[in-house]
Structure formats: structure tokens, C-alpha cells
Amino acid sequence: MATAAFRAAATPIIPAVEADDRYKHKYAIAIAVTLAATLELLDTSIVNVAIPHMMGNLGATLDEISWVSVSYIIANVIVIPMSPWLSAYFGRKNYLTGSITLFIVASMFCGAAGSLGGLIFWRVIQGIGGGALLSTAQSTLWEAFPPKEIGIGQAMFGVGVMVGPTLGPTVGGFIVDNWSWPWIFYINLPLGIIAAMLVWTYVKDSIHQERAEKVDWLGIGLLTVTVGSVQWMLERGERYDWFESPFVSGLGIVFVVSLAWLIWHELNTDEPVINFRILKDRQLATGVVMGALLGFGLFGSVFILPVFLQTLHGFTANQTGMVILPGAIASAITMAILGRKARSIPDGRPVIVIGSLLFMLCMWQLAQMTMDTSQADLFWPLVVRGVGLGLIFIPLNSIALASLPPRDLAQGTGMFNLMRQLGGSMGIAVMATLLSRFTKEKKSLLAEHLSITTPDALARIDAYTHGLMAKGMSASVAKQVALTMMDRTVSVQASVLAFSRVYLLSGLALLIVLPLMFFWKTGKGRQAVQMDAH
């Protein structure tokens, strides 16, 4: 009844357009929205490499400067599920152009910020602008391409989604090494202006979306509290020892209560800001769960590899980015090929299984890394991971949205992107926690089996001591330093073992979720379903 009332009260925001005109500028639209989405994701990770420079320039502690990243992500995640409603309310063309413009202006003020408070404020505004650049961009592409070419548009978008987070450390490291940290924000200006001009020129309002006559202020407030509290909890949980902290426990309680209230309210209002009713679609409900696990494995693995390379191998951010880059290129090439062949794939489920197995193979190979692992040793495992992710992304996204009616497509893409982002945040939080705990466990276990009285330990300490004495150190000081070096060696080995376990768990996350594919009504992607209907 509520849905019928909503449909009756809603009014179309634009007249129908001719199909031929609708597809005329499809590639310009794809370039525009993909560029915008890439910028949004790039800014999620590009800041991390500049944090030490910001701390010195702004006089901030590590805990304070971390809000430069946290504030952007929280604002971004809050806006993502609201984007379909905002797009319908203001019109897709106006909303996308306005969001990119807001993102550009906020980027300029971020670079010019002279205080920590000012930088955090403009990062929040930047995150609000960037929230539209994922789900709205993706739903735009579903309409910009004819049914037989939808895979091409989604492949272009997928390249931006996969490459954006990977390029962040590479681009950020290059900028910080050669210029200064404000330029990680200024780089958004020329690219953002190009994207905004293309969107304003070529993007049309959706012929399917309907504009609500009332603003669901309570829904917006509850959504903000729900998503903000869970994202804040995930960002701060490891630092405050999770639920041992009253603050983190409080955030958890706020999340549970506000989520329950939000779901009840949105299901009982005629014009909801987020339409939970679309989760009655079995394809979508299963797809968003799998999307969350994809984000968990992807972002979790992307997070821990740079930590391994930089903390244990001493790589710079730029060197780390160059190690990861081949995998991103492999992912882009895979999605480009798959996008062109999407309509000829009768069932995407075997492709997802193959991609998940390749991802697991990469995680197993990374789990074999030691301190002797070289940059060349990582090339093929990361290429395998890139191919695997490319094989997962397009069919999973397409099958999840396969049976949605056109009017619900924007809400579906918003839900899918929200869950992938939250899954990614959870992946980072869980991996960081497990890495810390596994390292402590392994160090304790190694210490039990390694005593300074054992022959191997005595020989190593003696070698350290004589080496230090040869450099002019006294015997007593050399012995103490040798013991410290031995402890560091044990810590490093414990870290290597901990990383190994975390990699395997990251790979298992995707394998565990594969049985959910049995709940799908069909393995056909949205492209095939639309072509059948056509």
C-alpha cells in the first residue's frame, strides 16, 4: 500500500526522450562518470601517504590527523545510500554536476587549509560531494548504453572502481615526494572540471526516476546516525580495543538502535529516503551480501599488503604503489574484455567462481612471503589477483541487479555500493585487528621455543655482539644491543607469520560466500535479461 501511494504521489521529473538520442553520447557519459568515480575513490587512499607531512605542517598528533581520512569516509558512506533519492529530487544531471562541483570546491579549500579544523571541515564537504559519484554514476551508465552494450559501460566503471584505490598511494607518494601535500587535493581541480563539464553537457535526467513530494527528514537523520556510527566504530575499534572501550560499545549500541528504527521507519513511510523494499528481490539481496564480502576481501587485502611492504621491507609509498600497479592494470584489462563479451556469457556464476579461486590462489601465494621476498616475486600473484577481481566484479554487479525494474535501479546500485564500501571498511578493521593479535600470539609462541640458552640463539647473539664490538662498542653495551636485535628479529618473524594467516583469511572470505549463488533465480546478467525482454 505504501509503495502504491508513493507511486501515485510521485511525479516524473522529465519527459520521455527518444531512444536514439539517449545513446548518442554514451562514451562521453562513460568517461565523465568514471572519471568522477575514480577521483572519489582516489581521495579515499591518496591522503594516507601524506599524513606525516600534514602532521608537521599543521602541528597535529597522529590521532588528530587521522580524522582527515575518517571524516571523508564517514561523510562519503552516509551520502551513498541517499544518492538515488537526491538524484531523483534534484534531477540526475543537476545532482551529478552539483556534486562534482562541490567536490572540486572542497578540494581547493582542503589544499589551502591552514589549520587542522579547517582541513577536516572541508574533507567532510568533499566526502558529501563524492558520495554521489559512485552509485549515481553507475546507475547513469545502465541507461546510457543500449542493452547489447551495457557490459562495456559497466567495464569502464569497474576499471575506475578497481584502479582508483590502487592508484592512491602511487599518485600520493609521487606528489608528496616531488611537490607538497596540498597538491594531492589540487590535482582534483582540472580533472574534476573536465568531468563536470562533460556531465553537464551530455548526461540527461533519468526517464524512470520519480521525484518525491516530501522530504523524509527523519529518515535522513536516522540514516546519518546509523551509517556514521558504524563507520566511526569500524575506524576507531582497533585503536580503542573494540568493545573493551565504553566509547566503541556506545557506538555499537547507537548503531543497532538507529538501524532498527531506520528500517521500521522507512518501511512505513510513503516516500522513503532509502527504499528497503527492493531487498525483497532475491537477486539483489544475495548480491549485496556478496558485494559486502567482495569489499571485505578486496579492501582488506589492499590494506595489508602496503603495510607488509612498508613496515617490514622498508618500501616507500611510491615503490609500494608501483608493486601494486600491475595487478590493477590486469584487473582493468580483464574487465574490458569481459565487458565486451558479457552478452555472450549465458551464466555468470562460473565466472565468479573462477575469479574467487584465482583470488584465493593469490592470497595463498602471498601467504608464502618471507623477508627474502623480492618485488619480482610479487608480480604474478598480484596479476592473478587483478584478473580474479576483474572476473568477479562485472558479473556479480550485473546479476545482482538483473531483475530490478528500471525505476528501482538507482536504489539498487546505491544499496550495492553502500554494502561494498561498508564491507571494505569492515575488512580493513578486521584485518588490522587480526594482524595485531596474530603478531602477539606468534611472538609469544616463538619466544616459548626460543631461549637465549639454546645453541642457535647463543650463536646468533654472539655474532651480533662481536659485530657491534668490531664497530667500537663496549662488550656490555654490545651484548644489550645484540639482545634487542634478537628481539626485533623474533618480532619480524612473528609479523611475517601473522601476515600469512591474514592473507589466507582474506581469500577465504570470498570462497565462503559462493554458496549464496544458489539463492539466485538466474545467473544471467542484467544485460542478458534486458536483451531477452527487448
Order of alpha helices (4+ residues) and beta strands (2+ residues): alpha-beta-alpha-alpha-alpha-alpha-alpha-alpha-alpha-alpha-alpha-alpha-alpha-alpha-beta-alpha-alpha-alpha-alpha-alpha-alpha-alpha-alpha-alpha-alpha
